[in-house]
Amino acid sequence: MIDAFLIFTLKFYYMLQRIRNFTDSHNFTKAIIVTIAAAVPVIILSQLGFFQLGFAIALGAFLTYPADIPSNLLHRSKGLLTASFIVAGCVLIVNLLHPFKLLFYPLLFILVFFLSTISVYGQRATMVSFSGLLATVLATGHIHTGWEILQYTGLVLSGGLIYTVVSVSFNYLSPYRYTELEIAQCMKLTAKYMKLRGDLWNTDANRAAIVEKQLNLQVEINLNHENLREILMRNRYNSENSNRGRKMLLVFISLMEILELALSTSFDHSKLQEKFSNHPKVLSTYQNLAYNLASSLKKISKSIGERSKYIPKHKLVADLEALEQAIIDYEAELGKEAAAEGVWMLSNMLHYAEKQIEKIKIIERAFTEKIKFKELGSGRDKDLEKFLTPEYYPLHTLKENLGFSSTIFRHSLRLTMCIAIGCILSFIFPLQNVYWIFLTIVVIMRPGYGLTKQRSYQRIVGTLVGGLIAFAILSFITNSIIIGTLTIVCMLLGYAFTATNYRIGATFVTIYVVFVYGMLTPNVTDVIQYRILDTAIGVAITFAANYFLWPSWEFMNMPVFIKKSIEANRNYLIEISSFYNNKGNVPTSYRLARKSAFIELGNLMSSYQRMTQEPKSKQKQQSQIYKLAVLNHTLLSSLASLGTYIQSHKTTNASEAFNVVVNTVVKNLDNAIALLNMDLQAEEAHQANNDDLAMRFTELKNIRARELKEVQITDEEEFRLKMEEAHLVIEQLVWLTGLSEKILKAARQLQLKA
C-alpha cells in the first residue's frame, strides 16, 4: 500500500514538473502573447457591439505571430514590424484586385511565388514569408469593397502592431528567461552527448547504434547553438546588465568547449578494452567519472529550468583523484617499463577529464557565486560577430536562387501551382470555403517530401480529432460564456503545441475555430464537415504535388552536404596544423573552422534524416551515405582530439614529417571533394605515395627519440610529457590518414543518379 502511494506521489510530482516546464517554455509564452493580443481586442469590442472590428484586429495578431522568432530585441522588433506591414499589404492587394478577375489571379500567383522565394534569406525571412502567405490566402475568403477595404486593412495592421507591442513588453518582463532556458537545453543536450560517450566504454556496447544517436543529437545541438549565438553574441547588453549577459556568454563558450572535449576523446575502444582486459578497474573508474561529468551538467540544467538553487551532487575532484590512483596502481602492478604505453594512454584520458572538470567548475561558479566576468572583455569575446549569420539581404542571393537547381525555387513554383489547382477546383466544384484549401496547402507544404508527408498526416488527424471533440462539446454545452472561455483556452494550447507537437496543436486549433463558428453561425455541423473536406482536399493536392511536381529528393542534395562536411573537416585540419606550427594564441580562424565543421556535420545528418522519411525507391545508396556521415563524424572527433591536445599542452616544434603526413590527409580529402564534384581528372591525379608515407611515419616515431638524445633531457616528468605528445600526435596522424583513405574510397563508390 505504501509502495503504491509512493509511486503515485512520484508520478504526480513528475506530472507537475512537466506541466511547470511546459508553462515556463518559450512556446507557451508566445501562445500567451498571441492569445492576449488577439482575444483582448475581440472581448472589448464585442462588448461595445463591434465584434467584426475586433475579429479583424485579432486576425492581424494571428498573422504576425509566426514571425516572432527568438532574437535580440532590435532584430525581433524589425521582423515583427516588417511582418505587420507585409500582412497588411497582402490583404490590401487581394481586396483591391479581387473584382478584376483577369488581373487578380495572375497577380495572386505572382504574389504567392514571390513570398515563397524570399525564404532564401534565412529563418526570419521564412517566417515573415509564411505570415504573408497566410494573409494572402485568408484574404481571398474575406473580401471587402469600397472604403471597407482601407478600414479592414488598417484593423489588420493595428492587430500586427498590437502583437508587436505585447511581445516587446513581455521581453521586458522577463528579458533573460528565454536565454536561460536555451542555456539549460544546451547543457541537457551536451550532457546527453557526454553520456553517450561514456556508454562507449561498456564491453558489450553497440558502438554503431551509439554513434548513430550521436549523429542525430548533433542536429539538435547545432540548432540550439545557433539560437544562442543569435541571442548572446548579437545582443550587446547595456552597462547595468553586462555582468549577467557576460555570465551567459561565458557559460555558452564553456559548453561549446566541453562539447569539443567530449568529441575529442576519440579512443580506439576495442583496442583499449583488449589492452586493459586484465585491469578493468582503470576503465571502469574513468567511465564512472565520465558519467558523473554528464550528470553534473544535467543537474545544473535542471536547476536553471526549475529556478532552484544548484547543489552539486557529485564530487568530481574526488572522482579525478580516484582515476589518478587507479593509474598509479596499474603502473605499480606492471612496472614502469611494461606499463609505459598504457600509462600514456590513461594519462591522455586523465588530461581530458581534468579539462572537463575545469569547464564544469566555471559553469558551477557562474550559477552559484556573485562574480565579475571582466575576463570576457579582455579578448575572449573578440571577433564574436564573425560567428553570426549575416543580417543583410543582398539582391544577388535572390537572383542566384531563380533556377531549378534551387530547392526554394522549386518549392515556390510547386506551392504556386498548388494554389492554382485549388482555384481551378473552386471553378469546377461548389466548394464552401476555398481559402481553407489554400490555408491547408500553405501550412503543410514544405520543400522536402518527408516533412510535408508528416505534416499532412498530423493535420488530418488533428482536424478529425479536433472536429469530433468540438462537435461533442457543442452538443452538450450551449452557454456562450463557457464556449468563449474554452475557445481562449484551446487557442492558447493550440499555439503552445504547434511548434513542438503539430498534431496536438492542429487538434486544439480546430477546436477553437469550430467554437468561433459555433458562436457565429447555427449550422456548426456543416462547418465541421466542410473543414474536414477542405483539409483533405488541400492535403491531397500538396501530397501529390510534392511527389510529382519538381520533387526535391534528398538523395539529389546529398553529394553537396557530404562535400561541405569534408571541406569543413579539411579546413579544420589545416587550421590545426597551422596552429601546431606557429603556436601562440588560438586564432579566430581556428574557432570559425571548428564551428563550421560541427555545423556541416549536423547539416549532413539532418539531410540524411529527411532522406529516411522519403519513399524507399528514393533512398538511393542510403548505407553508403550513412557510412560517409559516420566517417566524417569520426574524422571530426579525431581532429578535435588533436586540436584539443595542442591547445591544452605546451608542444614542441612540428617536424617536416608531421607536415608531410598532414598534407597527405589534406590531398586525400581534396580528391574526395573532387570526386563528389564529378571531376574525373581527380581519379587520375590520385597517386598517393604509400611507401613515402610509411617512411614518414617511421620518421615520426624515431624523430622524438633522436631529439631527446640531442637535448639530453634529465627531468623525468618533462621526458614523460614529450613522449606522451609524440605518442598521441603519431596515433592521431595514423588514424587521420586511414580515415581520409576510407573517405576517398567511399566517395569513389558513391554514385548518386537521379
N, C-alpha and C positions, 0 to 999 in steps of 0.2 A: 504494500500500500504506500509506504514511504517512498520506495523507488519510483512508483508511478507518479507520485506527486512531484518528486524532484525532476523527472523527465518532462512533465507538463510545465513546471516552472521554467526550466531551461528553454523549452520550445517557445513559451510565451515571451521570455526575455529576448531571445533571438528575433522573434517576430517584431517586437517593439524596436529593436535595434535596426532592423531592416526598414521599418516604417520611418524611423528617425533619419536614417541615411537617405531614404528616398525624398523626404520633405526638405532635407538640407542640401539637395543636389541642385546644380545649376539649371537643369531642365525643369525642375519643379518651380524654381524662382522665375524662369522665363514664362512658365504657364500662368503663374500668379500675375505677372506683369500684363500679359495679353488679356487675361480674364478681367483685370481691373480696367484696363484701357478700353475694352470692348463693352463690358457689362455696365459700368457706371453711367456712361452717356445714354445707354438704352433705358436703364431704370429711371434716370432723372427725366429724360424727355418723354418717356411713356407716361409718367405721372402728370405731365403738362399737356398730354394729348398729341405728342409728336413722335410716335413710335417709329415711323418711316425715316425721320431725320436721324434718330438715334441709331437705327439699324445701318444707315449709310456710314455713319461715323465708325460704328463697330466694324464694318467691313474694311474700312481703311486701316484700322488697327490690325485686323487679322492678316491683311495682305502685306503689311510692313513687317510683321513679326518674323517671317523666315530669314530676313536679312540681319537679324540681331545675333551675330556670331561673336564669340569672345575676342576681345582685342583691347588695346588701350583706349581710354575714353575718347580721344580725338578721332581716331580712325573709326571707332564704333559709331560715334555721332555722325560723322560724314557718311558712313554707309547707310545709316537709318534715314538720314535726310535725303540722300540720293534715291533710296528705295521709295520713300514717300512721294517724291515728285515724279518718279518713273511710273509708279502705280496710278497716280492721278492723271498723268499724261496719257497712259494707255486707255484709261476709262474715257477720257475726253475724245481721243481719236476714234475709238469704236463707236461712241454715241453720235459724233458728228458725221461719220461716213456711212453709218448703217442705212440711211434712206437711199443712198446711191449704190445699188447692188453691184453694178458693173465695176465700180471703183472700190467698193468695200471689200469684197472677197480677195482680189489680188493684193491689196494693201494689208489685209489681215494676215495673209500667208507670209508676206514680206516682213511684217512686224514680228510674227512668231519666229521666223528664221533668224532675224537679227538678234532678238532677245536670247535665243538659244546659243548663238555663236559667241556672245560676249563672255561665255563661260571659260573661254581660253585664258582669261586673265586671273584665274585662281578661285579659291573658295569663296571669298567675299563677293566677287563678281558673279559666281554661280548662284549664290543665294539671292542676290539682287535680281538676277535674271529670272529666277524662279518666282519671285514676287511679281515681276512684270508679266510673266506668262499667266499666272493665276488671275491677275487683274484683267488681262485681255480676255480670257475665256469666260470669266464670270460676268464681265461687262456685256457679252453677247446675250446673256439671259436677263439683263436688267436695262433695257433700252429706254431712254428718255428723249423728250423733244423740247425744242424751244429753249426758254430760259432755264427750264428744269435741268438741262444738261450742265450748265455752269454751276447751278446750285448743288447738284448731286456730286459733281467733280470736286467742288470746294469742300463739301462734307467729307468725302473720301480722303482728301488731302489733310483735312483737320484731324481725322482719325489717325492717320500716319504720324502727324506731328504730336498728337496726344500720346501715342505709344512711345515716341522718341523721348518725350519729357518724362514719362513714367519710368522708362527704362534707365535713363540717366540718373533720375532721382534715386532709384534702387541702388545704383552704383555707389552713391554717396552714403547710403545707409550701411552698406557692408562692402567697402571697396576692396578688401583683401580676401574675402571668403572664397571666391572662385579660384584665386591663385593658391590658397591653402589646400583646397580640395584637389586641384590638379597636382600639387606637390605630393599630397598624400597618395594619389593614384600612381604617380611616378615611383614613389617608394614601394608601393604594393607590387607593381609590375617588376621593378628591379629585384625585389625580394623573391618573387616567383622565379625569376630567371636564375638567381643565385641558388635557389633550392634545387632547380633542375640540374645545375652544375654539380651540386652535391650528390644528386642521385646517380651521377655517372660513376661514382666510386663503389657502388654496390657490385658485388662479384657476379650477380645474376642480372645486372642491369640490361634492359633492352635499349642499347645506345642509339639505334636508328630511330626508335619512337621518341626518345628524349630529344634528339636533335631536331626532329620534326616539330615538336612542341616549342622548342627554342626559336625556330624559324617563324612559326606562326605568331609567337609572342613578340618578335621583333617588329611586326607590322603595327601592333598596338603601341609599343614603346615609341616608335618613330612619330606616330600621330600625337602622342602625349608630349613628346619633346618639342614638336613644332608649336603646339599650343602654348607651352611655357616660354619658348623663345619669344613668341609674339607678345605675350603679356609682360615678361620680365625685362627683356632687352630693348624692346621698342619704347616701352613706357619709362620715361625719365621722371622718377619720383621727385616731388618737391622737397624742399630742405627739411621741413618738420617731419616728414615721413621717410627720409632717406635711410635711416638705420633699419627700419622694418623691411623696406624694399631691398636693401643690400643683403639683409639676412636671407630673404627668399632666394636671391640670386646666388649667394654663396652655397646654399643648400642644393640648388639645382646643379651648379657646377660640380659639387661634390658627388651628386648622384650620377652624373654623366661619367665622372672618373671611376666611380665604383662599378658601373656597368662595363667600362673598358677593362678594368682589372678582372672582373668576373669572366669576361670573354677571353681575356689573355691567358687564363690558366689552361692552355691547350696541351695537356699532357697526353702521352700515349697510355691510356688507362689499362689496356690489356698488358702492355709491357710492364707497367708498374705493379699490377696485380701479380704478375708472374714473378717479378723480382723480389717482391716483399711477401710472397705466399707463406713463408715460414715466420714472418714477422708482421702479422696482421694488425698489431696494436698501433703502429705508426700511422697506417692509412685510416683506421677507424677513428683515431684521435683527430686527424686532420678533417675527416668527414663530419665529425661532431662539431668542430669549430666552424666549418663551412655552413652547416645547418643553423648554428646559433647566430652567425652573421646575418643570414637571411631572416631569421626570426626577430632579431633586434630591429631591423628595418621595418618589418611588418608591424611590430608593436608601436613604433614611432608613428607610422602611418595611421594606425587605429586611433591613437591618442589625438592626432590632428583632426581626424574626421569626427570624433566624438567630443572635441574641445575639452578633453580631460588632461590632467597632469600626467606627464610621462614619467614612469618609474621603471628604470632598467630591470629586466628580468634575468638576463644572462651576464655572467662575469667574463667578458671577452678576454681581458688580460690574463685571467687565470687559465682560460682555455688555451691561450697562446703559450703560456708557461708550461702547460701540460704537453703541448706539441714539442716544445724545446727539450723537455725532459725525455720524451719518447725518442727523439733523435739521439740524445746523449746515450740513452740505454742501448739503442741499436748499434751505435758506434763502439760502445764498450763490449758488447756481446760478440761482435765480429772482429774487432780490431781495426785500427785506423786504416791500414793499407787495404784490407779486404772490403771495408765499408765506405771507402773514399767516394766511389761513383754514386752509391746510394745516398750518402750524406749530401753530396752536391744537389742531387735531385730534391731531397727533402728540404734543403736549405732554401732553394728557389721557392718551394711551396710556402715555407715559413715567411719569406720576404713578402710574398703576395698577401698572406694573411695579415702581416703587420701593417701593410699599406691600407688594407680594407678596414682594419680596426681604427687606424688613424682618421680615415674619412668619416666613418660612422661616429667617432667621438666628436668630430667637428659638428656634425648634424645634431647630435645629442646636446652639445653645448648651446647650439643656436636656439633650441626649443626649451632649454631649462635654465639658462643664465641670461642676465641682462648685460650684454657685452656690446662693444662698439666694433664695427666692421670697417675700420679705416683702411685695412689692407686691400680692400676691394678697390679703393680709389687710387691706389698707387700703381696700378698696372694690370691687375688680374682681369679686370673687365675691359682692358684695352682692345679696341677694334671689334667690340661685340656686335656692332651694327653689320659687320661683314657676314655674320651668321644668320641674318634675317633674309626672308624672301623680299625682294624689292617691291615697294608700294608705288609703282608707276605703271601706266598703261599705254605703251607706245603703239602707234597705228600699225607698224610693220608686223607686230605679233598677230594682229587680226588678219592681215594680208597673207601671212605665211600659212595660216590655217584655212584658207579658202581653196581647198582641193580635197580630192577623195583620199589622199594619204593621211588626212587629219581625222582622228576619231570624232572630235567635236563637230567637224563639218558634216560628217555622215550622220551623226546623231541629230543635228539641227535639220538636215534635209528630211530625215526619217520622221521626225516629230511634225514637221510642216505637212508632209504627205498624210500622216495620220489625221491631222486636223482637217485636211481637205477631204479625206474619205468620210469623216464624220459629217461634214457639210453635205456631201453627196447623199448619204443615208437619210439626212433630215429632209432632203427634197423628195426622196422616194417613199419613205415611210412616215406616218403621222406620229413622230416621237414627241413625248410630253415635254421633256427638258433636255434639249440637245447639249446645253452647256455642261450638264452633268457628265456626258460622254467626254467632252473636251477636258473637263476637270480631271476625270479618271486618267486620261491619256497623259496629261501634263504631270500629274502626281506620281504615277508609277513608272513612266518611261525613263530608262537610264541608258547611258551609252553602251553598257555591256548587257549581253543576253542573260547571264546568270542572275544579276541583281534585279533586272526587270521581271524575270520569272518569279523570283522570290517575293517581290513587292506585289505582283499580280495575285499570287496565292494568298498573301496576307490581307490584301484589300478585299478580296472576295469573301474570305472567311470573316473578316471584321465587319463587313457590310451585312452579311447574312445574320451573324450572331447579334450585332447591334440592332438590326431591324426587328428581329424576333423579340429581343429584350424590351425595346421601346414599345412595340405593339402590345406586349403583355402588360407593361406598366400602365399604358394609356387605357387599357381595357378595364382596369380596376380603379385608377386614380383620375379624377376629373378636376380637382381643385387646382386653380391656376397658380396659386402661391406655391403649392408643393411642387407642381411641374416646373415652375420658374426656378425654384431652388435647386431641383435636380438637374435642370439644364445648365446652371452655372457650375455645379459640381462635376458634371460629365464633361463640360468644356475644359475645366481645369485639368481633370485626369487625362482627357484626350490629348491635350497639348503636352502634358508632362510625359506621357508614354510614347508619343510619336517618334522621338529621336532614339529611344532605347529598345522599344518593342512595338514595331509598326502595327502588328495585328491587333494588339490590345488598344493602341492609340486609335486605329480605324474603328474599332468597336465603340469606344466612347464618343468619338466624333459623330458617327452615325446616329447614336442615341440622342445626342443633343440637337442635331439637325432635325431629326424627326420630332423631337419635343417642340422645337421652334415652330415647325409647320403645324404641329398639333394644336398650338395656341392660336395660330393664324387662320387655319382652314379646318373645316369639319371632316373632309374626306382624307383623313390621315392614312387610311389603309391604301389608298391609291398612291399616296406619296411614297410609302414604303415599297410598294410593288414597282413603281417606276424607277426609284433609286436603285433597287437591286438589278432591274433590267438594264438600265443605262450603264451601271457599273460593269455588268457582264459584257455589254457591247464594247465599252471602252477597253476592257482587259483583252478581249478577243482581237480587236484591231491592233493594240500595242504588241501583243504577243506575236501575232503573225508578221507585223512589220519588222520587229527585231530579228526574226528568223530569215525573212525573205528580202527585205529592202536594205541593201548595202550593209550586211551584218559586220560587226566588229568582233570577230572571233579572237580570243586572246592568243591563240597559237600564232596568229599573224604578227602580234606585237612582241612575242617572247624573245626573239633574237635581239631586239633593241634593248629590252630590260637586262638580258644576260650580258650584252656588250657593255652597257653602262656600269653594271656591277663589277665586271672585270676591269674596266678602265679606272673606276674609283679605287679598287684594290691596288692596281698598278701605281697610281699616283700616290697612294698612301705609302707604299713600299719605297718609292723614290724619295718622299719626304723623310722617312725613317733613315734611309741611307745617308741623305744629306745631313741630317742632324747628328748621326753617328760619326760622320767625317768631320763636321765643323764644330761640334759641341756648342756650348753657350746656352742661352735661354731658348725654350721651345718657341719657335716662330708661329705666327698666326696661320701661315700657310699649312703648317703641320696639322693644326687643330681643324682647319677647314677641310683638309683631305680626309682626316679621320671621320668628321661628321658626314661627309659625302659618302664614304664607304659604308657607314651604318645605314644611311638613308636609302642608297641604291640597293642594298641587300634587302631592306624592307619592301621597297617597290617591286623588286623581283618576286619576292614571296607573295605579295599582295596580288600581283598579276597571276601567279600560279594558283592561288586560292580561287580567283574568279574563273580560271580555266576549268577547275574541277567541278564548277557548278553548271558547266555547259554540256550539251549532248555528247555522249561517248564518241560519236563519229568525229567530233571537233576537238577532241583531246589528243591531238597528234603528238607522238613522241613524248608522252607525259613522263615516263620513267627517266628518259634521258634529260629532260628539262629539270626534273627534281634532282637528279644526280648533279647537274651543274650548279643548282642552288645550294646543295649541301657542300660541294667543293668550294664554292665561293665563301660560304659561311666558315668552313674550316680554314681557308686561306686567311680570311679576316681575323679569325681567332689567333692564328699563328703570328700574323703581323702585329696584332695588339700585344701579344706576349713579348715579341722582340722589342717593340716600341716602348712598352712599359718598363722593361728591364733597363733599356738605355737611358730613359728619363730618370729613373729612381736610383741609378748607381753611377759612380764615377768610373767611367770606362776608359780604356786605353785607346790609342790611335788605331783607326781602321786600316787593315792591311790591304795590299793590292789584290790578294786572293779573295778577300771579302767582297770587294767591288766587282771583281770578275764574276763571282757567283751571283751577286745581286743583278748584274747586267744580263746574265743568262736567264734568270727568272723573268725579268722585265721583257726580254725578247720573246720568251715563250708566251707571255700574256699578250704582247703585241701581235704575235702570229695568230693567237686565238681570236683576237678582235678583228684582224684582217679576214679571217675565215668567216666570221659572222657577218662581215661586210660583203661577203661573196667575192673577195679579192683572190682570184685564182693564182696570182703571182706569189701570194704568201706561201702557198704549199711548196712552190719551187724554191723559195728563199729560205725555207726552214732547213738549215744544215747545222744542227746543233753538234758541236764537237764534244762528244761524251768522254773521249779519252782525256782531252784538256780539262774538262770539268772534274773528272775523277782526280786528276793531278792536283787541281786547285784545292779540292777537299783534303787531300793528303797534306798539302802545304799548310792549310789552315790548322790541321791537327798538330803539325810539328812546329809551326811558327812561334806559338806561345812558349813552348819549352825552350826554344833557341833564344828568344828574347829574355826569358827569365834567367838563363845562364849568363847572358851578356850583362844584364843589370845586376846580377848577384844579389837577389832579394834574400834578406836574412830574417825578416819579420814573418813568422809563420802565418799570422792572420792575413797579412797582405798577400802572401803567396796563395793562400786558400781562395781569397776573393778573386784574384786574377785567373786562377784555374777554373773557378766557378763561371766567370764571364766567358772564358774560352769554350767551356763545355756547352753552356746554354746557347751562345751565338751559333756555334757549329751545328748543334742539334736543330735549331730553328732553320738554318740555311739549308740543311739536308732536307728537312721537311718541306720547306717552301719550294725547293727545286722539284721534289716529287709531286707536289700539288700542282705546280704550274704545268708539268708534263701531263698530268691527268686532265687538267682543264683543256689543254691544247688537243689532247686525244678526243675528249668528249665533244669539243666544238667541231672537230673534223667529222665526227659521226652524226652530228645533229643536222638533219635535213628536213627542214620545215617547208612544205609546199602547200599553197592554197588549194 
